[in-house]
Amino acid sequence: MADFVHNLPLSNRPREDESTVTSNRRLEMATVIEEAARLLAAASVDEVARAALLKSFLADARISEDAARSPGLGSVSGLTELGAAIRSGRRRNVRALSHCVRAILRLADALSLEPRLTATTSGAVALYAATTAPLERRAVVAGHTIRATDADWAFGWGPLLEGTALQIVAFLLGTSEVPPVAASSTRP
């Protein structure tokens, strides 16, 4: 039997618990914002630079208005409070999540730190970005299976391209010029 038959609605594929599947990305978005707070707290910069990085993060993530509604004591506590407000607030889609992920990648790059993203977050954003990225980036991944080597996700059909989840997401979101590579060239 062909592989595609297992994905048809009336197929006999094994049933799994899908009760947690949702298009609401507010929990992932809140986690990314809390990760930004962690990065800012870990950074060895003065308060003026920290405030400038926070302002840049909020603008890149397109959540400045949300931040204005929940003013915190300082940059780190303000982001933590904002994360809690988003976690319990209105629905957020994958587009909003992708803006947050792009912003945290830029923040991490500016601080020379590596952000921690969950596999669910990186996979959802990579899949979304693979369809909305500029033509040049979409052309690189078109007709390929894209697989993260450090997370449990892959998508697409065709020859395998792989990289770490952060590398793939950074390339697709335009914060890196390093594309995923053919699987045969990543093996020694």
BELVENHU-V42295 format. One record per residue. N is the residue number from 1. PSI is psi in radians with two decimals (* if undefined). D_FIRST is the distance of its C-alpha to the first C-alpha in Angstrom with 2 decimals. Layout:
# BELVENHU-V42295
n=N psi=PSI d_first=D_FIRST
n=N psi=PSI d_first=D_FIRST
This chain:
# BELVENHU-V42295
n=1 psi=2.43 d_first=0.00
n=2 psi=2.61 d_first=3.82
n=3 psi=-0.62 d_first=6.55
n=4 psi=-0.41 d_first=8.61
n=5 psi=-0.56 d_first=7.14
n=6 psi=-0.31 d_first=8.71
n=7 psi=-0.02 d_first=11.89
n=8 psi=2.63 d_first=12.42
n=9 psi=-0.62 d_first=15.49
n=10 psi=0.42 d_first=14.29
n=11 psi=3.02 d_first=11.16
n=12 psi=0.49 d_first=11.36
n=13 psi=2.66 d_first=11.93
n=14 psi=2.43 d_first=15.05
n=15 psi=2.46 d_first=18.24
n=16 psi=2.79 d_first=20.90
n=17 psi=2.00 d_first=24.53
n=18 psi=0.41 d_first=24.91
n=19 psi=-0.35 d_first=28.55
n=20 psi=-0.01 d_first=29.89
n=21 psi=2.26 d_first=27.89
n=22 psi=2.76 d_first=30.47
n=23 psi=-0.05 d_first=31.51
n=24 psi=2.05 d_first=35.04
n=25 psi=0.38 d_first=35.81
n=26 psi=-0.60 d_first=39.41
n=27 psi=-0.76 d_first=38.88
n=28 psi=-0.68 d_first=37.36
n=29 psi=-0.75 d_first=40.11
n=30 psi=-0.68 d_first=42.78
n=31 psi=-0.69 d_first=41.48
n=32 psi=-0.73 d_first=41.71
n=33 psi=-0.70 d_first=45.25
n=34 psi=-0.57 d_first=46.22
n=35 psi=-0.65 d_first=44.93
n=36 psi=-0.68 d_first=47.21
n=37 psi=-0.71 d_first=50.05
n=38 psi=-0.76 d_first=49.31
n=39 psi=-0.76 d_first=49.35
n=40 psi=-0.64 d_first=52.61
n=41 psi=-0.60 d_first=54.17
n=42 psi=-0.27 d_first=53.26
n=43 psi=2.46 d_first=54.60
n=44 psi=1.23 d_first=57.99
n=45 psi=2.78 d_first=59.39
n=46 psi=2.99 d_first=62.39
n=47 psi=-0.56 d_first=62.24
n=48 psi=-0.81 d_first=62.83
n=49 psi=-0.69 d_first=59.86
n=50 psi=-0.75 d_first=57.74
n=51 psi=-0.68 d_first=58.70
n=52 psi=-0.71 d_first=57.86
n=53 psi=-0.68 d_first=54.41
n=54 psi=-0.81 d_first=53.83
n=55 psi=-0.74 d_first=54.89
n=56 psi=-0.75 d_first=52.60
n=57 psi=-0.83 d_first=49.63
n=58 psi=-0.71 d_first=50.30
n=59 psi=-0.79 d_first=50.60
n=60 psi=-0.67 d_first=47.44
n=61 psi=-0.16 d_first=45.48
n=62 psi=0.75 d_first=47.06
n=63 psi=0.40 d_first=48.33
n=64 psi=-0.69 d_first=52.07
n=65 psi=-0.70 d_first=52.73
n=66 psi=-0.70 d_first=50.98
n=67 psi=-0.62 d_first=53.05
n=68 psi=-0.50 d_first=56.23
n=69 psi=-0.32 d_first=55.61
n=70 psi=1.29 d_first=55.41
n=71 psi=2.33 d_first=58.11
n=72 psi=-3.12 d_first=58.16
n=73 psi=-0.71 d_first=60.89
n=74 psi=-3.08 d_first=59.60
n=75 psi=-0.79 d_first=56.67
n=76 psi=-0.84 d_first=54.65
n=77 psi=-0.57 d_first=55.60
n=78 psi=-0.71 d_first=55.06
n=79 psi=-0.67 d_first=51.46
n=80 psi=-0.75 d_first=50.83
n=81 psi=-0.73 d_first=52.32
n=82 psi=-0.73 d_first=50.29
n=83 psi=-0.74 d_first=47.06
n=84 psi=-0.69 d_first=48.06
n=85 psi=-0.71 d_first=48.90
n=86 psi=-0.66 d_first=45.56
n=87 psi=-0.64 d_first=43.71
n=88 psi=0.09 d_first=45.42
n=89 psi=-2.63 d_first=45.72
n=90 psi=2.92 d_first=43.84
n=91 psi=2.55 d_first=40.18
n=92 psi=2.46 d_first=39.23
n=93 psi=3.09 d_first=36.28
n=94 psi=-0.46 d_first=34.35
n=95 psi=-0.80 d_first=36.72
n=96 psi=-0.69 d_first=39.68
n=97 psi=-0.71 d_first=37.93
n=98 psi=-0.61 d_first=37.30
n=99 psi=-0.72 d_first=41.03
n=100 psi=-0.73 d_first=41.92
n=101 psi=-0.74 d_first=39.68
n=102 psi=-0.74 d_first=41.18
n=103 psi=-0.71 d_first=44.61
n=104 psi=-0.56 d_first=44.06
n=105 psi=-0.71 d_first=42.81
n=106 psi=-0.72 d_first=46.02
n=107 psi=-0.82 d_first=48.13
n=108 psi=-0.68 d_first=46.70
n=109 psi=-0.74 d_first=47.29
n=110 psi=-0.52 d_first=50.87
n=111 psi=-0.04 d_first=51.47
n=112 psi=0.72 d_first=49.71
n=113 psi=2.86 d_first=47.63
n=114 psi=2.16 d_first=43.89
n=115 psi=2.72 d_first=42.51
n=116 psi=2.07 d_first=40.17
n=117 psi=2.49 d_first=37.22
n=118 psi=2.80 d_first=34.55
n=119 psi=-0.62 d_first=30.91
n=120 psi=-0.77 d_first=30.33
n=121 psi=-0.90 d_first=33.15
n=122 psi=-0.68 d_first=32.30
n=123 psi=-0.77 d_first=28.60
n=124 psi=-0.75 d_first=29.47
n=125 psi=-0.69 d_first=32.21
n=126 psi=-0.77 d_first=30.23
n=127 psi=-0.76 d_first=27.47
n=128 psi=-0.82 d_first=30.26
n=129 psi=-0.51 d_first=32.30
n=130 psi=-0.35 d_first=29.49
n=131 psi=-0.21 d_first=29.66
n=132 psi=-0.09 d_first=33.44
n=133 psi=2.86 d_first=34.96
n=134 psi=2.70 d_first=37.15
n=135 psi=-0.74 d_first=35.52
n=136 psi=-0.68 d_first=36.33
n=137 psi=-0.68 d_first=34.47
n=138 psi=-0.64 d_first=31.43
n=139 psi=-0.59 d_first=31.35
n=140 psi=-0.68 d_first=31.22
n=141 psi=-0.17 d_first=28.04
n=142 psi=2.41 d_first=26.33
n=143 psi=0.34 d_first=23.12
n=144 psi=2.76 d_first=22.86
n=145 psi=2.21 d_first=21.38
n=146 psi=2.17 d_first=24.52
n=147 psi=2.35 d_first=24.81
n=148 psi=2.29 d_first=27.87
n=149 psi=-0.33 d_first=28.92
n=150 psi=0.16 d_first=31.03
n=151 psi=2.79 d_first=29.06
n=152 psi=1.14 d_first=25.66
n=153 psi=2.63 d_first=24.27
n=154 psi=2.67 d_first=22.38
n=155 psi=2.81 d_first=21.25
n=156 psi=3.07 d_first=20.21
n=157 psi=2.49 d_first=18.00
n=158 psi=-2.90 d_first=19.28
n=159 psi=2.59 d_first=21.65
n=160 psi=2.23 d_first=22.92
n=161 psi=2.39 d_first=26.38
n=162 psi=2.85 d_first=27.94
n=163 psi=3.11 d_first=31.23
n=164 psi=2.78 d_first=32.76
n=165 psi=-0.75 d_first=32.14
n=166 psi=-0.69 d_first=35.75
n=167 psi=-0.77 d_first=35.58
n=168 psi=-0.84 d_first=32.56
n=169 psi=-0.76 d_first=34.10
n=170 psi=-0.71 d_first=37.51
n=171 psi=-0.85 d_first=36.29
n=172 psi=-0.54 d_first=34.43
n=173 psi=-0.06 d_first=37.45
n=174 psi=0.30 d_first=39.87
n=175 psi=-0.02 d_first=41.85
n=176 psi=2.64 d_first=40.83
n=177 psi=0.14 d_first=40.43
n=178 psi=1.89 d_first=38.16
n=179 psi=2.86 d_first=34.53
n=180 psi=2.66 d_first=31.51
n=181 psi=2.81 d_first=31.11
n=182 psi=2.43 d_first=28.41
n=183 psi=-0.65 d_first=27.03
n=184 psi=-0.50 d_first=28.31
n=185 psi=-0.14 d_first=31.82
n=186 psi=-0.21 d_first=32.01
n=187 psi=2.48 d_first=31.57
n=188 psi=* d_first=34.72
